[in-house]
Amino acid sequence: MSQLEFHTATEEIRQTWFVDVILPVPIPKMFTYRVPHDMDELVQTGCRVIVQFGSRKILTGVIGRIHETPPEKYEAKYILEVLDDEPVINEIQIVLFQWIADYYMCTLGEVLNIALPTGLKLSSESKVQLHPHFDYYESDLEFSDKETIVLETLIKNDSLSYGEISKLLNQKSIYTIIKSLVYKETIIIFEEVKEKYRPKKESRIRLRPQWLAKNELEKLFNELAGKPKQEAILLHYLQNVQVFNQPELNKNGLIKSSFTGGDLSDSSLRTLVKHEVFEEFEVIVSRFDSYDNSLAEVNLTETQLKAKEEILTSFKEKDVTLLHGITGSGKTELYISLIQDALEGGSQILYLLPEIALTTQIVSRLRKIFGDKMGVYHSKFSDNERVEVWKGVLSGRYQFVVGVRSAIFLPFDNLGLIVVDEEHESSYKQYDPAPRYNARDVAMMIGSQHHAKVLLGSATPSMESQYQARQGKYGLVKLTTRFGAGQLPDFVVADMIREKNKKLSKGEFSSELINAINQALENKEQVIIFQNRRGYSPYITCGECGWIPKCNSCAVSLTYHQYRKELRCHYCGYKEPLPNTCEACGATHLKTIGFGTEKLEEEISLLFPLARVQRMDLDTTRKKRSYDTIISDFEQGNIDILVGTQMVSKGLDFDNVNLVGIFDIDRMLYFPDFRSFERTFQLSTQVSGRAGRRDKKGKVVIQTRNTDQPVLKQIITNGYNQFYESEIAERQTHHYPPFTRLIGVIVKNRDAKLASLTAVKLGNLIKEKLGTKRVLGPEEPVISKIRNEFLMELIIKLERSQVSLSKVKHILLEARLELMQEKELKTSKIIFDVDPY
């Protein structure tokens, strides 16, 4: 056989592999690519690859499947590069991502886009280079001065980024110049793809091995005699390392160390490196501080031990158990004990919290017990830090992770226990962008995948979880007494109508609340004031004509923020300076209406000038460490009165808080939402639980204009069972969850008429298939315009036992597809939100 014949035969029997790639774009399916033969050994399910998508886009995708079948509808392009030696996503996750896409009616790419930390995605930067067929010196084309500068710089450099060209020409907008040069075929534009994640590196030094031999160190000191700075570095090094066990020393730490009254010399160290006394090298180090793995024991009370036994017994029969423990009952200690047991059994643990605000206190407690075995994962971490936690889970460094809702996407492969603390919290629900998932519900799916047990914990369980527990689908364990000597607080209801009529109040503060704050300050106790609205004031208005400033892009009034002297939209972020005069009539009599946390902070500072007041809301906690700083100051007694939104209601534990004020409960009660009573009960009970956490009995003052509201009495008596019974009866009567499933449908369009037309046609199509009783709307939502898009809503209400959810989803997707074929409606967006509330 000739060499050519042998080569041809080899080619014929060689396998051709194809990979289905999950791309971070909203397309319904994975996209198939061909594997170059030299990459056959590199491709693995879960590895990232660089691929071309379309004619110009370069994307990072993840391999979802490897097979030998070419696509039928298009010719498969080759993958360009495999980025990982080992998978960054495991096969369990790929199955989970597909389930999320199917259940929440979005695409696999949208799930990947949310799931994968930004640091693991590639960034691309547009660059320009000279066209290969262009010769600057032979060209007879005419160029402007700035075009000439760009071309002459490109002759000396392989390529330039847009930013470099902008800096070179000293002008912001360079697109006209770029466009002209492309038109003249003198340059080409390309995308340079870069890895975003950069491991943290540390420069270290160590003594070269030849100086460790017998008598060599003495010889070295003799050589350095008369060179005191170099000798000082060597001495300091030997005093701070174990030469034969841990011979490395942080270079920066060495130089900055105080020795003989001053810093050591960097130039002397460089000289020692140059003369081969020391060698300098880099190592990859963690961005996180190191902690002892002390695994200290948690001492449970008899009540807690009994609850733990009940949970373990429940886990033998049920995969999910609901722990209903009143505020201050010691649920966290129970979680810790169960986590310790799971770790000893070799399992991984995920501990979910609803808000970043909660992680500060709980993490510091958990660190003392679990040390470096525990990772923390939330959005306040940098991209690089999140990647380190992700890789730490992959490598087994972190057996236990505490995090917020995004932590459900971490690459676990051996989960044994999932704890969902404050399971009732709406913060577990993601609203935008897709996938619009609920982390609590996804956690139960993950538990099923891993055969792990799921513990849902709350002082005020959601209607759905309590219903499932009472129906026997979940286990149910109760903790009805506070930990130690803690007692439930006393409640006072301040009737604001009576207060106003008798002129007892000061502004919006009742006499009961003012007196209680004064008493707490005299007793050197701390106070929490809860108002679930941030900003200074909900809006401003003209005292003459009633004009109210509104957002140009959204159908809402602008919120006044006094600190920045501006009006701001809380939906799109638009802001403008506070006007001096009314834009309608020109009057100067502008006044604020209502109270936000910023105005409350100011009013409290005026009423109690000697008190130290701090605010905790979205505006004061934007920076990475701001949560930690505020909570630490409050713990240490540097703050007397903490004013906050719902952040202050969730699981925080302060020894010296003896008074909680709930400022405006009516606004929560009468919000147009079928869950408004449930959420008011939950928030009020949770924030009330911050009062009197130790041996002192706390006090809660609730301000209202309707003292006869039944929910108030249930909050005051800690009557969760009574609240549940009345609320569940209402839900059953009006066919709301947990007796039905809801799917929200949102229609958006920049044209109000087209939004309405799309919604009406969509509603008619769905009603034909599902019947009119199952479709509510279309209606304008409370906020009918956001970011210049007009909104319409429909609600699909489905009986749990009579309708196939998958068939209904198919009907909805088909209806959307049918409408999108109509030319005039193509500009509309139709979004589905499964379990929207």
VEXLOLO-507251 format. One record per residue (C-alpha): residue in three letters; y negated, z negated, x. Coordinates in steps of 0.05 Angstrom, whole numbers, plus 5000, padded with zeros to 4 digits. Each point is the difference from the previous one (the first is absolute). Layout:
N
AlaYZX/...
//
This chain:
837
Met500050005000/Ser493250205027/Gln494449495006/Leu496350344943/Glu506149984955/Phe501249265017/His492749834984/Thr500450374933/Ala506449644980/Thr497049335017/Glu494050144957/Glu504550184941/Ile503849345000/Arg493949565013/Gln498049594939/Thr493050084971/Trp497249354973/Phe494749924947/Val496149384982/Asp496649814934/Val493449685020/Ile495949514958/Leu492850235008/Pro494049554985/Val497350494948/Pro500849994924/Ile505650524994/Pro506049854954/Lys505650115051/Met501649945073/Phe498750635041/Thr505550325042/Tyr499150185074/Arg504650305052/Val501949615062/Pro499350365066/His506649965038/Asp496849615057/Met498249454949/Asp507049954968/Glu501449355036/Leu493149704985/Val499750044924/Gln502049384960/Thr498649814929/Gly493849564999/Cys496850295063/Arg492950284998/Val499150745014/Ile494050465008/Val500450624955/Gln495650564977/Phe498550004926/Gly496750624972/Ser496450475047/Arg495349495033/Lys502149284987/Ile503749595052/Leu503249384969/Thr504149395019/Gly506149944956/Val506349584998/Ile507050305000/Gly503249824934/Arg506550405007/Ile503850425051/His504550574977/Glu502150725013/Thr497350354937/Pro493850455008/Pro495050014942/Glu500850564949/Lys492850104979/Tyr496550035069/Glu501550105073/Ala500549345037/Lys495049895056/Tyr502249645063/Ile498149275010/Leu495049965057/Glu501749335030/Val504249374990/Leu495649395012/Asp505149435001/Asp506249825040/Glu502149534944/Pro498550044925/Val493749654975/Ile502650014929/Asn507149824980/Glu504350344948/Ile499449414951/Gln492550115000/Ile500750744986/Val504149844938/Leu494849484980/Phe494250505010/Gln503650504955/Trp501049464946/Ile492649815003/Ala498050734994/Asp504650104940/Tyr498449354964/Tyr492450025010/Met499550754987/Cys497050225067/Thr502450405059/Leu504249785059/Gly494350205046/Glu495149534964/Val504949435010/Leu500750165074/Asn492550035008/Ile499349294974/Ala506349725032/Leu499150235071/Pro494849615040/Thr494050435020/Gly501649885073/Leu506750374993/Lys496650614971/Leu497250515047/Ser492650165001/Ser497750705013/Glu493350195031/Ser496950694994/Lys498750315068/Val497650685025/Gln502050415060/Leu498250695026/His503550574965/Pro505450265048/His497450724992/Phe492849825013/Asp496850105069/Tyr493249675003/Tyr497750385062/Glu502250684974/Ser497449914929/Asp493950384975/Leu499149554939/Glu493549634991/Phe500149244996/Ser494949484982/Asp498149475051/Lys504549484967/Glu505850494994/Thr499250155074/Ile500349255017/Val506449924960/Leu503450615032/Glu498049825071/Thr502649294990/Leu506650284972/Ile500850425064/Lys500249345039/Asn504149624949/Asp506550184964/Ser497349774933/Leu494549614965/Ser500249574938/Tyr494850084945/Gly497149335021/Glu499450225073/Ile496450644978/Ser495349604956/Lys498349545058/Leu499350595048/Leu494950354955/Asn496749354977/Gln500650184926/Lys504149734943/Ser501750634962/Ile503650525044/Tyr503950384948/Thr495250604998/Ile500950095075/Ile507649924996/Lys500350504942/Ser495950515039/Leu504449945063/Val506350074958/Tyr497150624966/Lys498550305068/Glu507349865020/Thr497849605061/Ile503449344982/Ile506049764960/Ile500749344963/Phe506349585005/Glu502449314980/Glu501849525055/Val505049504974/Lys499949295027/Glu504149374989/Lys495649474969/Tyr504049395021/Arg498549755070/Pro504149415026/Lys495949455032/Lys500849995075/Glu498549465050/Ser498950075075/Arg504349535041/Ile501149865073/Arg505849745040/Leu501549885073/Arg503750575032/Pro507449835013/Gln499550055077/Trp495649385002/Leu505349584966/Ala504750015060/Lys500749395045/Asn493849865043/Glu496350614971/Leu495349594958/Glu498049585060/Lys498850645038/Leu495750264943/Phe495649384999/Asn499050085075/Glu497750714989/Leu495149774947/Ala497049465043/Gly492550115003/Lys500150364933/Pro498749424952/Lys499150424936/Gln506750365010/Glu503349365020/Ala497349664937/Ile503150544956/Leu506849925033/Leu499849244994/His498150034927/Tyr505550504986/Leu505349575033/Gln497649384962/Asn500550354932/Val506650385003/Gln507349865010/Val500950505057/Phe507450134988/Asn500249934924/Gln493350214971/Pro496250345057/Glu495050364956/Leu492849784987/Asn494850294953/Lys494950365044/Asn494049834957/Gly502349284993/Leu500549955075/Ile493150285014/Lys496649564947/Ser503549365023/Ser495449485029/Phe502149835071/Thr496349645054/Gly493949974955/Gly499450744982/Asp503550634975/Leu505050365045/Ser497850665029/Asp502350644966/Ser498450405063/Ser504349535042/Leu505850104952/Arg499250765005/Thr500349935075/Leu506549604996/Val502950544954/Lys497850545047/His503249645060/Glu506549944960/Val499849244994/Phe499950044924/Glu502150554953/Glu496350144935/Phe503550274938/Glu499250034924/Val504449694947/Ile499850084924/Val498349344967/Ser499549764928/Arg493349984965/Phe502249354968/Asp499749305029/Ser506649685019/Tyr502549394962/Asp505649515009/Asn506350114959/Ser500249274981/Leu503750094933/Ala497949304978/Glu503649694942/Val496749974931/Asn501249354963/Leu501050154927/Thr499149484946/Glu505749854952/Thr496750444947/Gln499450575050/Leu507149925024/Lys502450034928/Ala495950634989/Lys502950315064/Glu507149864977/Glu498450324933/Ile497150625034/Leu506250075044/Thr504649914940/Ser495950524962/Phe500550495058/Lys507649984993/Glu499450334932/Lys493250345000/Asp496650445051/Val493149784976/Thr497849294986/Leu493349774972/Leu497249355029/His495049724949/Gly496549445038/Ile493449704979/Thr494150025049/Gly501149515057/Ser507449914986/Gly502050205071/Lys502750704990/Thr498150205071/Glu504449465031/Leu505750264957/Tyr498850715025/Ile500049765072/Ser506649644992/Leu503350614969/Ile497050455055/Gln502949555054/Asp506950044968/Ala499650764996/Leu497850055073/Glu505849575022/Gly504550484962/Gly497350595041/Ser496350334942/Gln492950294998/Ile494949704953/Leu493950294965/Tyr494949514972/Leu494850364957/Leu493149724983/Pro495150334953/Glu493649945042/Ile498049995073/Ala496049374984/Leu506549624990/Thr503050205067/Thr495149605043/Gln502349314977/Ile507350174988/Val500850385066/Ser497449405040/Arg505149554965/Leu505750505010/Arg498250125073/Lys501349275017/Ile507050074972/Phe502250715015/Gly495950185061/Asp501150705029/Lys505650164951/Met494750134947/Gly495750624994/Val493850074956/Tyr498250664967/His493650154961/Ser494250494997/Lys495149585040/Phe504250135062/Ser498050605044/Asp504350634998/Asn503149825067/Glu501749294977/Arg503450264937/Val504250485042/Glu502149435045/Val502549604940/Trp503650634974/Lys503450105068/Gly501449265004/Val504150044936/Leu503650625026/Ser501849665065/Gly502149344969/Arg494349615032/Tyr497649784930/Gln505649754956/Phe494949724951/Val493650334976/Val494549724956/Gly495450524970/Val496350304942/Arg502650564955/Ser500350535055/Ala505249585036/Ile505350274952/Phe500050655040/Leu502149675066/Pro506550265031/Phe504749434982/Asp507450145008/Asn503149324985/Leu495849634948/Gly503249374973/Leu494249684963/Ile493550244968/Val494949494976/Val494550254954/Asp494949444997/Glu495049994941/Glu504350554969/His495350054940/Glu494250265042/Ser496850674982/Ser498650095075/Tyr507350235008/Lys498250624961/Gln497150605037/Tyr495250414957/Asp497550545047/Pro502350425034/Ala507150184981/Pro505249714999/Arg497449524947/Tyr505549505013/Asn501049264986/Ala502549655063/Arg503649474959/Asp504150524963/Val501350415063/Ala502349355035/Met505449934948/Met502350715013/Ile500149865075/Gly504149374987/Ser505050434962/Gln500550495058/His501249455052/His504249554954/Ala494549485013/Lys497849444955/Val493050014970/Leu496249374984/Leu493850074955/Gly495449405004/Ser494049824956/Ala496649424964/Thr498350504945/Pro505550534997/Ser498450684971/Met502350124928/Glu505150515025/Ser503349555052/Gln500249404953/Tyr502950434945/Gln505550285046/Ala501649305023/Arg500649744929/Gln504350604981/Gly504749825057/Lys498750615044/Tyr496749565053/Gly501849295020/Leu494849474982/Val498449375040/Lys494249534984/Leu495849515040/Thr496049594951/Thr496949455044/Arg495050035057/Phe502249885071/Gly499349285025/Ala494649604965/Gly496250604974/Gln497950004927/Leu497650554954/Pro492449994992/Asp495949764941/Phe496450554961/Val493050004970/Val497750574955/Ala492550115002/Asp497450314935/Met494450465025/Ile497250124930/Arg499249254990/Glu497249935070/Lys494750544987/Asn498149734931/Lys499049295027/Lys496850265063/Leu504949625044/Ser501850585046/Lys496250245061/Gly500150754998/Glu507350194991/Phe502649345025/Ser502349484949/Ser498149275008/Glu507549835007/Leu500850475059/Ile493549775034/Asn501949264992/Ala507150135025/Ile497450375062/Asn495249435015/Gln505649494994/Ala504650415045/Leu494650075054/Glu498549254997/Asn507549875011/Lys500150485059/Glu504750464962/Gln500150764998/Val498850464941/Ile502450704981/Ile496050414950/Phe503750594971/Gln496450614972/Asn504050654995/Arg494150465014/Arg497050145068/Gly492950225016/Tyr493649654982/Ser499450224929/Pro504050494956/Tyr493750414990/Ile492449994998/Thr495850234941/Cys492850154984/Gly496849434960/Glu495550504964/Cys504350604979/Gly507149765015/Trp501550545053/Ile506349845042/Pro501550365066/Lys506650374997/Cys504450345051/Asn499050765005/Ser507450115009/Cys503249484954/Ala498749774929/Val498249295022/Ser493849605014/Leu498449855073/Thr501449295023/Tyr494349645035/His501749725070/Gln494249565022/Tyr502449905072/Arg499150745016/Lys494450114949/Glu503850574968/Leu503450244937/Arg507350195010/Cys505550344960/His506649625005/Tyr504050624981/Cys497650545048/Gly495949615051/Tyr493350344984/Lys494049575018/Glu492550054996/Pro494149545017/Leu497649514947/Pro494350354962/Asn493149674997/Thr498450304932/Cys503750244939/Glu501850745007/Ala499250114925/Cys493449674984/Gly497149795067/Ala499749254983/Thr501149505055/His503549484957/Leu507250095024/Lys504849434988/Thr507349855016/Ile505249914946/Gly506349595010/Phe503049645059/Gly504050275058/Thr502749585058/Glu493950155042/Lys495149744948/Leu504449404988/Glu499849845074/Glu492450044999/Glu499349574936/Ile504749475027/Ser496149975065/Leu493649874960/Leu503349484955/Phe503449645058/Pro495650135060/Leu503849525046/Ala506850314986/Arg503050525046/Val501850604956/Gln504350605018/Arg502250614960/Met506950335004/Asp500550684968/Leu501150725020/Asp492950055030/Thr500849405046/Thr507150155023/Arg499650735022/Lys500749845074/Lys506949885030/Arg499349255014/Ser495249824944/Tyr505549704954/Asp502449575057/Thr493049765018/Ile498149804928/Ile506749654986/Ser499949655068/Asp492949754988/Phe501949744931/Glu506249665026/Gln496049665055/Gly494849744950/Asn494450455024/Ile499050264929/Asp498649564940/Ile500050514944/Leu504050655002/Val497950544950/Gly504950564990/Thr503550534959/Gln507549994985/Met501249945075/Val498949244994/Ser505249954944/Lys506150215039/Gly504449495034/Leu494849695046/Asp501449275016/Phe494149555019/Asp500749245007/Asn492949814981/Val498650454939/Asn499249564940/Leu495850434953/Val500850714975/Gly494950344955/Ile501950624960/Phe493350324987/Asp500950544948/Ile506850004966/Asp497650394939/Arg499050635040/Met507350005020/Leu502649814931/Tyr496450574964/Phe501450565049/Pro502850604961/Asp507249975026/Phe506449764966/Arg501249565061/Ser493249654999/Phe502649344971/Glu505950005049/Arg495550135060/Thr494949484978/Phe505549484992/Gln502950185068/Leu493450015038/Ser497349374968/Thr506549615011/Gln500550245072/Val492849835019/Ser500649334964/Gly506049855044/Arg495549975061/Ala497249334975/Gly503149345020/Arg505650255045/Arg501749335032/Asp499549284974/Lys493350104963/Lys499850254929/Gly495650624996/Lys495150244948/Val498950694970/Val493850204960/Ile500650634957/Gln493650314972/Thr500850384935/Arg496350214937/Asn506349954956/Thr503449325007/Asp504850154943/Gln503750555038/Pro507549824999/Val501050255072/Leu495249465024/Lys504249454970/Gln506250295032/Ile496650025068/Ile497649284993/Thr506849734980/Asn503750435052/Gly503550284939/Tyr503350615031/Asn505849984951/Gln495449984939/Phe495850565030/Tyr506250425014/Glu502749914929/Ser493550214966/Glu498850585048/Ile507150284998/Ala499749994924/Glu493650415002/Arg503150495049/Gln506150104956/Thr495850104937/His495650535033/His505550335043/Tyr497449835070/Pro503949825063/Pro505149715010/Phe502450314935/Thr497650695019/Arg498650415062/Leu493150305011/Ile498050625037/Gly492650125010/Val497450715002/Ile493150115031/Val496450664995/Lys494250145048/Asn495150575002/Arg492850095025/Asp498550324933/Ala500349504942/Lys501950544949/Leu505750265042/Ala502549295012/Ser500149884925/Leu503150684984/Thr505649895052/Ala501449314973/Val500450254927/Lys504650585017/Leu504349555044/Gly500449484945/Asn502150534949/Leu505550275046/Ile502849305012/Lys499649804927/Glu504250624982/Lys505649755045/Leu499549244992/Gly496849904932/Thr493049764983/Lys501849264997/Arg501849995074/Val493550315024/Leu493449624997/Gly493650405011/Pro496950385031/Glu494149535006/Glu494449885048/Pro501649405045/Val495149425007/Ile497350345063/Ser499750724979/Lys497450315064/Ile501749835073/Arg497850385062/Asn497050574958/Glu506550104963/Phe500549894925/Leu506149634977/Met504550014938/Glu506149574989/Leu506550024962/Ile505349454996/Ile507350174989/Lys503649414968/Leu507650035003/Glu505349554970/Arg504549735055/Ser506650124965/Gln498950654961/Val496950485050/Ser502350295067/Leu494449865049/Ser502150575046/Lys499950504943/Val493049764979/Lys497550095071/His502950705002/Ile496350164934/Leu493549745029/Leu500750405065/Glu501750634961/Ala493949904955/Arg495549935061/Leu503050625032/Glu499050404935/Leu492649794995/Met498750175072/Gln501850724985/Glu493950064955/Lys494350285041/Glu494449584970/Leu503949355009/Lys502150105072/Thr494249585025/Ser502649394963/Lys504249465035/Ile505549674960/Ile502549345030/Phe506049594975/Asp500249255009/Val506749684984/Asp499449264980/Pro492450055005/Tyr498049284989/
//
